[in-house]
Amino acid sequence: MPAALLDTKLSRAFGHLDIDGNGVIERDDLLALGSRLLAGFGEPPTSTRGQEVTRTLDAFWNTLLGYMDLDGDGMITPDEFHRGMRGAFVEGSEYEAIFDPAAQSFAVLCDTDHDGEIAEQEFLVMQQAFGTGASEARQAFTRLDRDGDGTVTVAEYLEAVRQFYTGSDEDVPGNWLYGPL
């Protein structure tokens, strides 16, 4: 079951990154994700935070392409995504180099009042950029807000991202990052 859980999460993750829904992840998909995030938070792409999100997503794309584009066509298929995620980021040691900076960049953008916490509304805006429905995003927030105080700390969010993308433990809050599986 744990391997099936990870496969389910990776398939969901692929869908979140394939913004145009054409069955492959391309650089334009990640740029579109960045645009959605920035627009959702009213952040100009030329601002410091806007430039950081764009720079981080570009680095994220280049790293993904290097690990996953097995046929060199400049696109990542679902099979390439699954193999690359498992090889480099789940079983390998490359997670910190690429996923942490991307997740941190998203968290900084979402933490609009810079208090180290992501409020529910901020979380919902971020989830909308990933294509998560409002109901699923609310369910996710409830699961990630472990102490029920109405916020998710940046540290909790970063741990949830790690759990979602690399873990096969069925009982961790990060499995709910994008709502029920």
N, C-alpha and C positions, 0 to 999 in steps of 0.2 A: 504493500500500500504506500509506503513512503516514496518510492520511485514514481508511482502514479501521481501522487500529490505534487511532486516537483514538476512533472511533465505538465500537469494541469496549470500550475502557476506560470510556467514558461510559455505555454500557449496563450494564456491571458496576457502576459507581458508582451509577446509578439504583437498581439492585436492592438495593444495600447501604443506601440511604436509605429505600426503600419497605419499612419494617419489617413492616407488616401484610400486604404482598403484594397489595394491592388494585388495583395498577396506577397509582396516583398517589402523589406525595409530599405529605404534609400535615404540619402543625405537630406533631400527635400522634406521627408517625413519628420526628421528631427528638427529641422528649421521651422516647420509648421507647428510642431509641439511647442517649441520655444515661443513662437509668435502667439499661440493660444495662451500660454502662461503669462506672458507679458501683457497681453490685452486684458486678460481676466483681472489682473492686479493694477491695471491702469499705469503700467510702467513703460516709459518710452524705451525703445530699443537702443537709443543713444545714451541713456543714463548709465551710470557706473554699474548698477545692478543689472540693467538690461544687457549691457555689453558682457558682463560676467556670465549670465545665462547663455548667451549666444556662443561665447568662447568655450564654455564648458560643454555645451552640446556638440560643438564642432569637434572638440577633442574626444568626446564620447563616441561620436560617429567614426572618427579615424581609428580609434582603438577597436571598436566593434568590427569594423571592416577588416582590420589586420588579423583578428582572431577568427573571424567567421566567414569571410568571403572566400570560400574554398576554391571556386572556379574563376575568381578574378574579374567578375563581370560588373563590379561596383554596386551590387545588390545583395541583400541577405534574405535567403529563403527561410521558411519555417524550419526545415531540416538543418540548415547551416546554423540558424539561431540556437536551436536545441543543442547541437553538438558543441558549438563554440561556448555557449554558456556553461555547459557541464565541464568542458575541458579547461577553460581558462579561469572561470569565476567560481564554480562550485567545487570541483576537484582540484583546481589549480590555485595559485596564490595571487591572482591579479585583481581581486575584488577591490581592495583598498585603492589601487591606482586609478580606477576609473569610476566605479559606482559611488564611492564615498564622496568625491568632489561633485558629481552630478546631483546626488541627493542633498548634499550640503547647500549647493547653489539653489535648489528648489526650496529648501527650508528657509534660507535667508530671504528669498523673494516672498514666501508666504508669511513670514513673521513680520507683518507690516508695521507693527509698533516696536519691533526690535527688543522684545522682552524675553527672548529665548523660548517662547512658547507659540504653538500654532493653535489658534482658536478654531472652533468648529466651522465658522463661515469661511475662514482662510483655507481650511482643509478642503471644504466643498468646492471652492473656486479652483484649487489645484486639481482636484479629482475630475472636475468638468473638462479641464484641458486634456486629461488623459482619456476622456470619453466615458468615464464612469457615471452611471445614472445617479440622480440625487438620492434616491432611496438606498441604493447600494453604498454610496459615499457616507450617508448618515450612519448606516450599520457599521461600516468600517471605523468611523470615528468613535463610535460608542465602544467598540472592541479595543481600539488603540488607547483610548482615554482610561487607562487602568485604574486610576484613583478617583474617577468620576468628577473631576474638578472643572470640566468644560474646556480643558486644553490638553494638548499633547506636546510634551517638551520636544525640543529639537533632537535631543539625545534619544528619546523614545521613538521618534519618527525615523531616525537613522537606523536604529536597531530593527524596527519593523521592516524597513526596506531590505536590510541584510537578510532577515528571516524569510521574506517573501522570495527573493531572487536566488538564495543559495540553500535554503533549508528544506528538510523533508520531515521535520518534527511536526506532527499533526496538532499539537497542543499549544502553539505559540501565537501570540496576538498578531504577528506580522502576516500570517496567512490571510488576514482580513484586510490587508492594505487597500485593496480595491473592492471590498465587499465580499459577500459569500462566494465560495468557489462552487 
